[in-house]
Amino acid sequence: MNVFSKWVGAAALGAMATAAQAADDLTLQLKWVTQAQFGGYYVALDKGFYEEEGLNVTIKPGGPDIAPTQVLAGGGADVTVEWMPAALAAREKGLPMVNIAQPFKSSGMMLTCRKDAGITSTDDFAGKTLGVWFFGNEFPFLSWMSKLGLSTEGGEDGVTVLKQGFNVDPLLQKQAACVSTMTYNEYWQVIDAGLTPDDLMVFKYEDQGVATLEDGLYVLEDSLADPAMEDKLVRFVRASMKGWKYAEMNPDEAADIVLENDASGAQTEEHQQRMMREISKLTSGSNGALLEADYERTVQSLLSGGSDPVITKAPEGAWTHAITDKALN
């Protein structure tokens, strides 16, 4: 190797080292465990999309004992993935969370019912026991029941609410006529347990007009007041959306990338590939920018949650286009 070649090689290595040193750290807190629900972020990490934007991104999985809003409040993450009902509830209670991007265009939430429990339409809900997730996930359900004129206190003219764990056992064991499911996860647990689509009646919140926004990206207001952090967030959103669009086009590869990042070893290839294909239906049509009409629908649903609405007044400053305007244009 001649002196010039050595110099070029050394210069290239020096440039790489400088680039590595210059990468800005950013931590993302997920809403749940490592799975295809968050495939776009893992793809962006694996494919180097974050690195191309000068970012060193750490992705922290969630779980049943992890509240993303609390992690964000405590400084454990710069950005968190959260459902809008929980974010708006936290904002009203004093945590200034702001939606900076909305990769999920559609809701994956459903009520999955057994036909042999006598459920063929929403008219059949009265007098039945329905499984509902809580911890902020119950609000769309309460709004829906209010819209249908059904009490959630039980009785022949109302529904009995069963606080459902993160499984579908109440449906399988006939403890409930219906349970909460996501299109990409729990519904398939029901199918894998032996029930067939013909055995089931499915009601999508999206179809019922009571869907609320899921899996948005949220930061604290202070982050947006810091020009350096705002710049990092712009780069993060741009790379993340690149990851999401890649995942939509290559769902099986994206699922494999998710599996490579699953430290628990709990996920299976078949389940993650199926989940990624279903998730792609929810991110399809979104370029990452929040649509104000979707936001307003969510707010109205949360304000009308019967006698105990999740929020008591329309929020102010709960979302911004400042990041996506710069990231996507």
Secondary structure, 3 states (H helix, E strand, C coil): CCHHHHHHHHHHHHHHHHHHHHCEEEEEECCCCCCHHHHHHHHHHHCCHHHHCCEEEEEECCCCCCCHHHHHHCCCCCEEEECHHHHHHHHHCCCCEEEEECCCCCCCEEEEEEHHHCCCCHHHCCCCEEEECCCCCCHHHHHHHHHHCCECECCCCECEEEECCCCCHHHHCCCCCEEEEECCCHHHHHHHCCCCHHHEEEEEHHHHCCCCCCCEEEEEHHHHHCHHHHHHHHHHHHHHHHHHHHHHHCHHHHHHHHHHCCCCCCCCHHHHHHHHHHHHHHHCCCCCCCCHHHHHHHHHHHHCCCCCCCCCCCCCCCECCHHHHHHHC
